[in-house]
Structure formats: structure tokens, C-alpha cells
Amino acid sequence: MSVARVIEISSVSTKSFEDAIHQGIQRANRTLRNVEGAWIKDQNVMIQDGNITGYRVNMQVTFVLDDGATADPGI
């Protein structure tokens, strides 16, 4: 039997929503093991002086816990 955990992360890019998602997943993979998926909860455009300055995504990342994992696995 496998057990998964879900965490929420936020990522920002000056290029695009797709780049913000890519950066967020890359960062999650550096810290977490067994990342299996992500759900994009919402997307926001950051604006300053009438210009788009950034693309923010909030996502829920799912990863599978190792067997015998403690209450705080891989975080």
C-alpha cells in the first residue's frame, strides 16, 4: 500500500505561467522524493504601473511517502 502527501507551493516567473509551473516543480523535486503530480490551484498576474511584472501560480504537489516514513518526510 502506498500513502501520499500533498503540499501547497507558490512559484513566480517573469516569463509565463508555464515557466512558473516548471520552476515550482523543479524546486519541489530538489527537496521532495517521489513527486508524482501537481494540481494548479490558481494563477495570478502581477501588475506594477500598468505592466505585467510576473506570473504567479499556486499548486498542490503530491508525493508518495517512503515505507517507514516519519511524520515529516522529506520536507
PyMOL Python script that loads the backbone (N, CA, C, O; Angstrom):
from pymol import cmd

cmd.read_pdbstr("""\
ATOM      1  N   MET A   1       0.842  -1.175   0.000  1.00  0.00           N
ATOM      2  CA  MET A   1       0.000   0.000   0.000  1.00  0.00           C
ATOM      3  C   MET A   1       0.886   1.236   0.000  1.00  0.00           C
ATOM      4  O   MET A   1       1.901   1.280   0.695  1.00  0.00           O
ATOM      5  N   SER A   2       0.504   2.232  -0.773  1.00  0.00           N
ATOM      6  CA  SER A   2       1.266   3.477  -0.773  1.00  0.00           C
ATOM      7  C   SER A   2       0.417   4.594  -0.180  1.00  0.00           C
ATOM      8  O   SER A   2      -0.809   4.611  -0.295  1.00  0.00           O
ATOM      9  N   VAL A   3       1.113   5.519   0.454  1.00  0.00           N
ATOM     10  CA  VAL A   3       0.468   6.672   1.075  1.00  0.00           C
ATOM     11  C   VAL A   3       1.117   7.919   0.490  1.00  0.00           C
ATOM     12  O   VAL A   3       2.340   7.996   0.375  1.00  0.00           O
ATOM     13  N   ALA A   4       0.295   8.887   0.123  1.00  0.00           N
ATOM     14  CA  ALA A   4       0.801  10.121  -0.470  1.00  0.00           C
ATOM     15  C   ALA A   4       0.516  11.300   0.446  1.00  0.00           C
ATOM     16  O   ALA A   4      -0.360  11.256   1.309  1.00  0.00           O
ATOM     17  N   ARG A   5       1.275  12.337   0.227  1.00  0.00           N
ATOM     18  CA  ARG A   5       1.087  13.585   0.957  1.00  0.00           C
ATOM     19  C   ARG A   5       0.973  14.707  -0.068  1.00  0.00           C
ATOM     20  O   ARG A   5       1.584  14.641  -1.134  1.00  0.00           O
ATOM     21  N   VAL A   6       0.197  15.733   0.251  1.00  0.00           N
ATOM     22  CA  VAL A   6       0.009  16.873  -0.643  1.00  0.00           C
ATOM     23  C   VAL A   6       0.455  18.137   0.085  1.00  0.00           C
ATOM     24  O   VAL A   6       0.062  18.381   1.225  1.00  0.00           O
ATOM     25  N   ILE A   7       1.278  18.935  -0.587  1.00  0.00           N
ATOM     26  CA  ILE A   7       1.694  20.227  -0.038  1.00  0.00           C
ATOM     27  C   ILE A   7       1.331  21.309  -1.051  1.00  0.00           C
ATOM     28  O   ILE A   7       1.188  21.032  -2.242  1.00  0.00           O
ATOM     29  N   GLU A   8       1.187  22.524  -0.576  1.00  0.00           N
ATOM     30  CA  GLU A   8       0.886  23.639  -1.473  1.00  0.00           C
ATOM     31  C   GLU A   8       2.111  24.532  -1.582  1.00  0.00           C
ATOM     32  O   GLU A   8       2.715  24.904  -0.576  1.00  0.00           O
ATOM     33  N   ILE A   9       2.471  24.872  -2.812  1.00  0.00           N
ATOM     34  CA  ILE A   9       3.596  25.775  -3.036  1.00  0.00           C
ATOM     35  C   ILE A   9       3.172  26.885  -3.997  1.00  0.00           C
ATOM     36  O   ILE A   9       2.202  26.745  -4.743  1.00  0.00           O
ATOM     37  N   SER A  10       3.912  27.977  -3.962  1.00  0.00           N
ATOM     38  CA  SER A  10       3.677  29.115  -4.845  1.00  0.00           C
ATOM     39  C   SER A  10       4.974  29.384  -5.597  1.00  0.00           C
ATOM     40  O   SER A  10       6.060  29.306  -5.022  1.00  0.00           O
ATOM     41  N   SER A  11       4.860  29.699  -6.875  1.00  0.00           N
ATOM     42  CA  SER A  11       6.035  29.957  -7.698  1.00  0.00           C
ATOM     43  C   SER A  11       5.751  31.163  -8.596  1.00  0.00           C
ATOM     44  O   SER A  11       4.624  31.356  -9.053  1.00  0.00           O
ATOM     45  N   VAL A  12       6.787  31.972  -8.844  1.00  0.00           N
ATOM     46  CA  VAL A  12       6.640  33.180  -9.659  1.00  0.00           C
ATOM     47  C   VAL A  12       7.674  33.167 -10.780  1.00  0.00           C
ATOM     48  O   VAL A  12       8.817  32.755 -10.583  1.00  0.00           O
ATOM     49  N   SER A  13       7.256  33.622 -11.955  1.00  0.00           N
ATOM     50  CA  SER A  13       8.154  33.778 -13.097  1.00  0.00           C
ATOM     51  C   SER A  13       7.888  35.132 -13.742  1.00  0.00           C
ATOM     52  O   SER A  13       6.765  35.636 -13.702  1.00  0.00           O
ATOM     53  N   THR A  14       8.913  35.711 -14.330  1.00  0.00           N
ATOM     54  CA  THR A  14       8.726  36.941 -15.097  1.00  0.00           C
ATOM     55  C   THR A  14       8.405  36.634 -16.556  1.00  0.00           C
ATOM     56  O   THR A  14       8.106  37.544 -17.329  1.00  0.00           O
ATOM     57  N   LYS A  15       8.464  35.340 -16.944  1.00  0.00           N
ATOM     58  CA  LYS A  15       8.260  34.941 -18.343  1.00  0.00           C
ATOM     59  C   LYS A  15       6.830  34.521 -18.649  1.00  0.00           C
ATOM     60  O   LYS A  15       6.197  35.074 -19.547  1.00  0.00           O
ATOM     61  N   SER A  16       6.310  33.523 -17.889  1.00  0.00           N
ATOM     62  CA  SER A  16       4.999  32.952 -18.230  1.00  0.00           C
ATOM     63  C   SER A  16       4.487  32.073 -17.094  1.00  0.00           C
ATOM     64  O   SER A  16       5.228  31.722 -16.176  1.00  0.00           O
ATOM     65  N   PHE A  17       3.199  31.725 -17.178  1.00  0.00           N
ATOM     66  CA  PHE A  17       2.636  30.779 -16.219  1.00  0.00           C
ATOM     67  C   PHE A  17       3.329  29.425 -16.352  1.00  0.00           C
ATOM     68  O   PHE A  17       3.645  28.782 -15.351  1.00  0.00           O
ATOM     69  N   GLU A  18       3.561  28.997 -17.587  1.00  0.00           N
ATOM     70  CA  GLU A  18       4.213  27.703 -17.816  1.00  0.00           C
ATOM     71  C   GLU A  18       5.593  27.664 -17.163  1.00  0.00           C
ATOM     72  O   GLU A  18       5.970  26.654 -16.568  1.00  0.00           O
ATOM     73  N   ASP A  19       6.342  28.754 -17.272  1.00  0.00           N
ATOM     74  CA  ASP A  19       7.666  28.813 -16.650  1.00  0.00           C
ATOM     75  C   ASP A  19       7.551  28.789 -15.128  1.00  0.00           C
ATOM     76  O   ASP A  19       8.369  28.156 -14.462  1.00  0.00           O
ATOM     77  N   ALA A  20       6.559  29.461 -14.572  1.00  0.00           N
ATOM     78  CA  ALA A  20       6.354  29.439 -13.119  1.00  0.00           C
ATOM     79  C   ALA A  20       6.048  28.017 -12.650  1.00  0.00           C
ATOM     80  O   ALA A  20       6.555  27.585 -11.615  1.00  0.00           O
ATOM     81  N   ILE A  21       5.223  27.288 -13.405  1.00  0.00           N
ATOM     82  CA  ILE A  21       4.916  25.896 -13.064  1.00  0.00           C
ATOM     83  C   ILE A  21       6.187  25.059 -13.128  1.00  0.00           C
ATOM     84  O   ILE A  21       6.473  24.285 -12.214  1.00  0.00           O
ATOM     85  N   HIS A  22       6.946  25.214 -14.201  1.00  0.00           N
ATOM     86  CA  HIS A  22       8.188  24.452 -14.376  1.00  0.00           C
ATOM     87  C   HIS A  22       9.161  24.710 -13.222  1.00  0.00           C
ATOM     88  O   HIS A  22       9.738  23.770 -12.675  1.00  0.00           O
ATOM     89  N   GLN A  23       9.340  25.974 -12.853  1.00  0.00           N
ATOM     90  CA  GLN A  23      10.247  26.317 -11.751  1.00  0.00           C
ATOM     91  C   GLN A  23       9.765  25.725 -10.427  1.00  0.00           C
ATOM     92  O   GLN A  23      10.568  25.228  -9.637  1.00  0.00           O
ATOM     93  N   GLY A  24       8.454  25.781 -10.185  1.00  0.00           N
ATOM     94  CA  GLY A  24       7.904  25.230  -8.951  1.00  0.00           C
ATOM     95  C   GLY A  24       8.114  23.732  -8.842  1.00  0.00           C
ATOM     96  O   GLY A  24       8.476  23.227  -7.779  1.00  0.00           O
ATOM     97  N   ILE A  25       7.888  23.012  -9.946  1.00  0.00           N
ATOM     98  CA  ILE A  25       8.085  21.560  -9.949  1.00  0.00           C
ATOM     99  C   ILE A  25       9.559  21.214  -9.786  1.00  0.00           C
ATOM    100  O   ILE A  25       9.898  20.289  -9.048  1.00  0.00           O
ATOM    101  N   GLN A  26      10.438  21.944 -10.467  1.00  0.00           N
ATOM    102  CA  GLN A  26      11.878  21.707 -10.313  1.00  0.00           C
ATOM    103  C   GLN A  26      12.307  21.895  -8.860  1.00  0.00           C
ATOM    104  O   GLN A  26      13.069  21.091  -8.322  1.00  0.00           O
ATOM    105  N   ARG A  27      11.820  22.951  -8.234  1.00  0.00           N
ATOM    106  CA  ARG A  27      12.188  23.221  -6.835  1.00  0.00           C
ATOM    107  C   ARG A  27      11.650  22.140  -5.912  1.00  0.00           C
ATOM    108  O   ARG A  27      12.352  21.703  -5.001  1.00  0.00           O
ATOM    109  N   ALA A  28      10.416  21.700  -6.132  1.00  0.00           N
ATOM    110  CA  ALA A  28       9.838  20.633  -5.313  1.00  0.00           C
ATOM    111  C   ALA A  28      10.665  19.356  -5.443  1.00  0.00           C
ATOM    112  O   ALA A  28      10.887  18.661  -4.452  1.00  0.00           O
ATOM    113  N   ASN A  29      11.118  19.044  -6.647  1.00  0.00           N
ATOM    114  CA  ASN A  29      11.913  17.832  -6.867  1.00  0.00           C
ATOM    115  C   ASN A  29      13.275  17.888  -6.191  1.00  0.00           C
ATOM    116  O   ASN A  29      13.850  16.840  -5.900  1.00  0.00           O
ATOM    117  N   ARG A  30      13.810  19.078  -5.931  1.00  0.00           N
ATOM    118  CA  ARG A  30      15.092  19.182  -5.216  1.00  0.00           C
ATOM    119  C   ARG A  30      14.933  18.851  -3.739  1.00  0.00           C
ATOM    120  O   ARG A  30      15.882  18.399  -3.099  1.00  0.00           O
ATOM    121  N   THR A  31      13.741  19.074  -3.192  1.00  0.00           N
ATOM    122  CA  THR A  31      13.504  18.881  -1.762  1.00  0.00           C
ATOM    123  C   THR A  31      12.764  17.589  -1.448  1.00  0.00           C
ATOM    124  O   THR A  31      13.046  16.937  -0.442  1.00  0.00           O
ATOM    125  N   LEU A  32      11.827  17.220  -2.301  1.00  0.00           N
ATOM    126  CA  LEU A  32      10.958  16.069  -2.036  1.00  0.00           C
ATOM    127  C   LEU A  32      11.364  14.868  -2.882  1.00  0.00           C
ATOM    128  O   LEU A  32      11.933  15.013  -3.964  1.00  0.00           O
ATOM    129  N   ARG A  33      11.058  13.675  -2.362  1.00  0.00           N
ATOM    130  CA  ARG A  33      11.255  12.444  -3.125  1.00  0.00           C
ATOM    131  C   ARG A  33       9.897  11.951  -3.610  1.00  0.00           C
ATOM    132  O   ARG A  33       8.870  12.235  -2.995  1.00  0.00           O
ATOM    133  N   ASN A  34       9.899  11.218  -4.703  1.00  0.00           N
ATOM    134  CA  ASN A  34       8.703  10.539  -5.210  1.00  0.00           C
ATOM    135  C   ASN A  34       7.571  11.496  -5.589  1.00  0.00           C
ATOM    136  O   ASN A  34       6.401  11.190  -5.358  1.00  0.00           O
ATOM    137  N   VAL A  35       7.910  12.655  -6.169  1.00  0.00           N
ATOM    138  CA  VAL A  35       6.868  13.576  -6.640  1.00  0.00           C
ATOM    139  C   VAL A  35       6.139  12.907  -7.798  1.00  0.00           C
ATOM    140  O   VAL A  35       6.764  12.436  -8.749  1.00  0.00           O
ATOM    141  N   GLU A  36       4.814  12.869  -7.711  1.00  0.00           N
ATOM    142  CA  GLU A  36       4.027  12.159  -8.720  1.00  0.00           C
ATOM    143  C   GLU A  36       3.075  13.044  -9.503  1.00  0.00           C
ATOM    144  O   GLU A  36       2.600  12.636 -10.563  1.00  0.00           O
ATOM    145  N   GLY A  37       2.783  14.234  -9.021  1.00  0.00           N
ATOM    146  CA  GLY A  37       1.854  15.070  -9.766  1.00  0.00           C
ATOM    147  C   GLY A  37       1.658  16.416  -9.105  1.00  0.00           C
ATOM    148  O   GLY A  37       2.104  16.661  -7.984  1.00  0.00           O
ATOM    149  N   ALA A  38       0.970  17.288  -9.844  1.00  0.00           N
ATOM    150  CA  ALA A  38       0.664  18.617  -9.318  1.00  0.00           C
ATOM    151  C   ALA A  38      -0.671  19.076  -9.884  1.00  0.00           C
ATOM    152  O   ALA A  38      -1.022  18.764 -11.021  1.00  0.00           O
ATOM    153  N   TRP A  39      -1.397  19.811  -9.083  1.00  0.00           N
ATOM    154  CA  TRP A  39      -2.668  20.411  -9.487  1.00  0.00           C
ATOM    155  C   TRP A  39      -2.508  21.913  -9.365  1.00  0.00           C
ATOM    156  O   TRP A  39      -2.164  22.423  -8.299  1.00  0.00           O
ATOM    157  N   ILE A  40      -2.758  22.628 -10.463  1.00  0.00           N
ATOM    158  CA  ILE A  40      -2.635  24.081 -10.450  1.00  0.00           C
ATOM    159  C   ILE A  40      -3.912  24.654  -9.848  1.00  0.00           C
ATOM    160  O   ILE A  40      -4.982  24.616 -10.457  1.00  0.00           O
ATOM    161  N   LYS A  41      -3.772  25.182  -8.641  1.00  0.00           N
ATOM    162  CA  LYS A  41      -4.922  25.687  -7.891  1.00  0.00           C
ATOM    163  C   LYS A  41      -5.412  27.026  -8.444  1.00  0.00           C
ATOM    164  O   LYS A  41      -6.610  27.223  -8.645  1.00  0.00           O
ATOM    165  N   ASP A  42      -4.468  27.945  -8.688  1.00  0.00           N
ATOM    166  CA  ASP A  42      -4.840  29.211  -9.318  1.00  0.00           C
ATOM    167  C   ASP A  42      -3.627  29.888  -9.935  1.00  0.00           C
ATOM    168  O   ASP A  42      -2.481  29.540  -9.650  1.00  0.00           O
ATOM    169  N   GLN A  43      -3.911  30.859 -10.783  1.00  0.00           N
ATOM    170  CA  GLN A  43      -2.886  31.625 -11.479  1.00  0.00           C
ATOM    171  C   GLN A  43      -3.220  33.102 -11.327  1.00  0.00           C
ATOM    172  O   GLN A  43      -4.381  33.498 -11.426  1.00  0.00           O
ATOM    173  N   ASN A  44      -2.193  33.915 -11.086  1.00  0.00           N
ATOM    174  CA  ASN A  44      -2.391  35.354 -10.927  1.00  0.00           C
ATOM    175  C   ASN A  44      -1.316  36.105 -11.700  1.00  0.00           C
ATOM    176  O   ASN A  44      -0.156  35.694 -11.744  1.00  0.00           O
ATOM    177  N   VAL A  45      -1.723  37.205 -12.305  1.00  0.00           N
ATOM    178  CA  VAL A  45      -0.772  38.085 -12.977  1.00  0.00           C
ATOM    179  C   VAL A  45      -0.428  39.203 -12.009  1.00  0.00           C
ATOM    180  O   VAL A  45      -1.314  39.808 -11.405  1.00  0.00           O
ATOM    181  N   MET A  46       0.859  39.476 -11.864  1.00  0.00           N
ATOM    182  CA  MET A  46       1.317  40.560 -11.007  1.00  0.00           C
ATOM    183  C   MET A  46       1.513  41.793 -11.897  1.00  0.00           C
ATOM    184  O   MET A  46       2.144  41.712 -12.951  1.00  0.00           O
ATOM    185  N   ILE A  47       0.965  42.933 -11.462  1.00  0.00           N
ATOM    186  CA  ILE A  47       0.998  44.150 -12.275  1.00  0.00           C
ATOM    187  C   ILE A  47       1.570  45.300 -11.457  1.00  0.00           C
ATOM    188  O   ILE A  47       1.233  45.483 -10.288  1.00  0.00           O
ATOM    189  N   GLN A  48       2.447  46.072 -12.102  1.00  0.00           N
ATOM    190  CA  GLN A  48       3.001  47.270 -11.471  1.00  0.00           C
ATOM    191  C   GLN A  48       3.046  48.373 -12.528  1.00  0.00           C
ATOM    192  O   GLN A  48       3.568  48.167 -13.623  1.00  0.00           O
ATOM    193  N   ASP A  49       2.507  49.523 -12.200  1.00  0.00           N
ATOM    194  CA  ASP A  49       2.455  50.668 -13.123  1.00  0.00           C
ATOM    195  C   ASP A  49       1.812  50.290 -14.460  1.00  0.00           C
ATOM    196  O   ASP A  49       2.241  50.759 -15.514  1.00  0.00           O
ATOM    197  N   GLY A  50       0.783  49.442 -14.412  1.00  0.00           N
ATOM    198  CA  GLY A  50       0.056  49.053 -15.614  1.00  0.00           C
ATOM    199  C   GLY A  50       0.728  47.995 -16.469  1.00  0.00           C
ATOM    200  O   GLY A  50       0.212  47.633 -17.526  1.00  0.00           O
ATOM    201  N   ASN A  51       1.874  47.493 -16.025  1.00  0.00           N
ATOM    202  CA  ASN A  51       2.612  46.485 -16.790  1.00  0.00           C
ATOM    203  C   ASN A  51       2.662  45.161 -16.035  1.00  0.00           C
ATOM    204  O   ASN A  51       2.735  45.140 -14.807  1.00  0.00           O
ATOM    205  N   ILE A  52       2.623  44.066 -16.773  1.00  0.00           N
ATOM    206  CA  ILE A  52       2.757  42.744 -16.156  1.00  0.00           C
ATOM    207  C   ILE A  52       4.201  42.569 -15.707  1.00  0.00           C
ATOM    208  O   ILE A  52       5.134  42.697 -16.500  1.00  0.00           O
ATOM    209  N   THR A  53       4.367  42.272 -14.421  1.00  0.00           N
ATOM    210  CA  THR A  53       5.710  42.098 -13.870  1.00  0.00           C
ATOM    211  C   THR A  53       5.995  40.657 -13.469  1.00  0.00           C
ATOM    212  O   THR A  53       7.145  40.297 -13.221  1.00  0.00           O
ATOM    213  N   GLY A  54       4.957  39.836 -13.405  1.00  0.00           N
ATOM    214  CA  GLY A  54       5.190  38.452 -13.019  1.00  0.00           C
ATOM    215  C   GLY A  54       3.952  37.595 -13.164  1.00  0.00           C
ATOM    216  O   GLY A  54       2.829  38.089 -13.263  1.00  0.00           O
ATOM    217  N   TYR A  55       4.190  36.303 -13.174  1.00  0.00           N
ATOM    218  CA  TYR A  55       3.137  35.297 -13.283  1.00  0.00           C
ATOM    219  C   TYR A  55       3.272  34.368 -12.081  1.00  0.00           C
ATOM    220  O   TYR A  55       4.285  33.686 -11.923  1.00  0.00           O
ATOM    221  N   ARG A  56       2.240  34.347 -11.236  1.00  0.00           N
ATOM    222  CA  ARG A  56       2.283  33.539 -10.013  1.00  0.00           C
ATOM    223  C   ARG A  56       1.313  32.368 -10.146  1.00  0.00           C
ATOM    224  O   ARG A  56       0.171  32.535 -10.576  1.00  0.00           O
ATOM    225  N   VAL A  57       1.788  31.178  -9.768  1.00  0.00           N
ATOM    226  CA  VAL A  57       0.917  30.006  -9.708  1.00  0.00           C
ATOM    227  C   VAL A  57       0.967  29.432  -8.299  1.00  0.00           C
ATOM    228  O   VAL A  57       2.024  29.380  -7.671  1.00  0.00           O
ATOM    229  N   ASN A  58      -0.176  29.007  -7.819  1.00  0.00           N
ATOM    230  CA  ASN A  58      -0.268  28.261  -6.571  1.00  0.00           C
ATOM    231  C   ASN A  58      -0.647  26.844  -6.968  1.00  0.00           C
ATOM    232  O   ASN A  58      -1.630  26.631  -7.677  1.00  0.00           O
ATOM    233  N   MET A  59       0.136  25.881  -6.511  1.00  0.00           N
ATOM    234  CA  MET A  59      -0.105  24.498  -6.903  1.00  0.00           C
ATOM    235  C   MET A  59      -0.020  23.559  -5.717  1.00  0.00           C
ATOM    236  O   MET A  59       0.679  23.822  -4.738  1.00  0.00           O
ATOM    237  N   GLN A  60      -0.742  22.467  -5.824  1.00  0.00           N
ATOM    238  CA  GLN A  60      -0.667  21.411  -4.833  1.00  0.00           C
ATOM    239  C   GLN A  60       0.147  20.283  -5.444  1.00  0.00           C
ATOM    240  O   GLN A  60      -0.202  19.756  -6.501  1.00  0.00           O
ATOM    241  N   VAL A  61       1.232  19.914  -4.777  1.00  0.00           N
ATOM    242  CA  VAL A  61       2.148  18.886  -5.261  1.00  0.00           C
ATOM    243  C   VAL A  61       1.938  17.617  -4.437  1.00  0.00           C
ATOM    244  O   VAL A  61       1.914  17.656  -3.207  1.00  0.00           O
ATOM    245  N   THR A  62       1.788  16.496  -5.138  1.00  0.00           N
ATOM    246  CA  THR A  62       1.578  15.204  -4.482  1.00  0.00           C
ATOM    247  C   THR A  62       2.849  14.378  -4.578  1.00  0.00           C
ATOM    248  O   THR A  62       3.446  14.263  -5.649  1.00  0.00           O
ATOM    249  N   PHE A  63       3.266  13.795  -3.437  1.00  0.00           N
ATOM    250  CA  PHE A  63       4.412  12.893  -3.440  1.00  0.00           C
ATOM    251  C   PHE A  63       4.099  11.693  -2.562  1.00  0.00           C
ATOM    252  O   PHE A  63       3.365  11.797  -1.579  1.00  0.00           O
ATOM    253  N   VAL A  64       4.671  10.543  -2.935  1.00  0.00           N
ATOM    254  CA  VAL A  64       4.426   9.295  -2.222  1.00  0.00           C
ATOM    255  C   VAL A  64       5.456   9.157  -1.110  1.00  0.00           C
ATOM    256  O   VAL A  64       6.652   9.353  -1.327  1.00  0.00           O
ATOM    257  N   LEU A  65       4.980   8.818   0.080  1.00  0.00           N
ATOM    258  CA  LEU A  65       5.865   8.642   1.228  1.00  0.00           C
ATOM    259  C   LEU A  65       6.616   7.325   1.116  1.00  0.00           C
ATOM    260  O   LEU A  65       6.076   6.328   0.638  1.00  0.00           O
ATOM    261  N   ASP A  66       7.866   7.333   1.561  1.00  0.00           N
ATOM    262  CA  ASP A  66       8.648   6.103   1.629  1.00  0.00           C
ATOM    263  C   ASP A  66       8.063   5.202   2.701  1.00  0.00           C
ATOM    264  O   ASP A  66       7.440   5.685   3.647  1.00  0.00           O
ATOM    265  N   ASP A  67       8.258   3.894   2.563  1.00  0.00           N
ATOM    266  CA  ASP A  67       7.840   2.964   3.616  1.00  0.00           C
ATOM    267  C   ASP A  67       8.599   3.287   4.898  1.00  0.00           C
ATOM    268  O   ASP A  67       9.808   3.515   4.871  1.00  0.00           O
ATOM    269  N   GLY A  68       7.893   3.303   6.006  1.00  0.00           N
ATOM    270  CA  GLY A  68       8.516   3.599   7.295  1.00  0.00           C
ATOM    271  C   GLY A  68       8.838   5.065   7.477  1.00  0.00           C
ATOM    272  O   GLY A  68       9.639   5.419   8.342  1.00  0.00           O
ATOM    273  N   ALA A  69       8.224   5.927   6.674  1.00  0.00           N
ATOM    274  CA  ALA A  69       8.493   7.364   6.752  1.00  0.00           C
ATOM    275  C   ALA A  69       7.997   7.928   8.074  1.00  0.00           C
ATOM    276  O   ALA A  69       7.052   7.416   8.673  1.00  0.00           O
ATOM    277  N   THR A  70       8.647   8.982   8.510  1.00  0.00           N
ATOM    278  CA  THR A  70       8.240   9.659   9.735  1.00  0.00           C
ATOM    279  C   THR A  70       7.132  10.641   9.424  1.00  0.00           C
ATOM    280  O   THR A  70       6.679  10.727   8.282  1.00  0.00           O
ATOM    281  N   ALA A  71       6.694  11.376  10.418  1.00  0.00           N
ATOM    282  CA  ALA A  71       5.605  12.338  10.231  1.00  0.00           C
ATOM    283  C   ALA A  71       6.023  13.518   9.362  1.00  0.00           C
ATOM    284  O   ALA A  71       5.163  14.246   8.868  1.00  0.00           O
ATOM    285  N   ASP A  72       7.338  13.726   9.160  1.00  0.00           N
ATOM    286  CA  ASP A  72       7.813  14.861   8.379  1.00  0.00           C
ATOM    287  C   ASP A  72       8.751  14.375   7.271  1.00  0.00           C
ATOM    288  O   ASP A  72       9.944  14.676   7.314  1.00  0.00           O
ATOM    289  N   PRO A  73       8.249  13.633   6.285  1.00  0.00           N
ATOM    290  CA  PRO A  73       9.112  13.008   5.283  1.00  0.00           C
ATOM    291  C   PRO A  73       9.608  13.969   4.215  1.00  0.00           C
ATOM    292  O   PRO A  73       8.818  14.589   3.503  1.00  0.00           O
ATOM    293  N   GLY A  74      10.898  14.083   4.116  1.00  0.00           N
ATOM    294  CA  GLY A  74      11.499  14.782   3.006  1.00  0.00           C
ATOM    295  C   GLY A  74      11.279  16.277   2.932  1.00  0.00           C
ATOM    296  O   GLY A  74      11.620  16.886   1.918  1.00  0.00           O
ATOM    297  N   ILE A  75      10.736  16.882   3.937  1.00  0.00           N
ATOM    298  CA  ILE A  75      10.496  18.325   3.863  1.00  0.00           C
ATOM    299  C   ILE A  75      11.550  19.034   4.675  1.00  0.00           C
ATOM    300  O   ILE A  75      11.544  20.262   4.756  1.00  0.00           O
TER     301      ILE A  75
END
""", "prot")
cmd.dss("prot")
cmd.show_as("cartoon", "prot")
cmd.util.cbc("prot")
cmd.orient("prot")
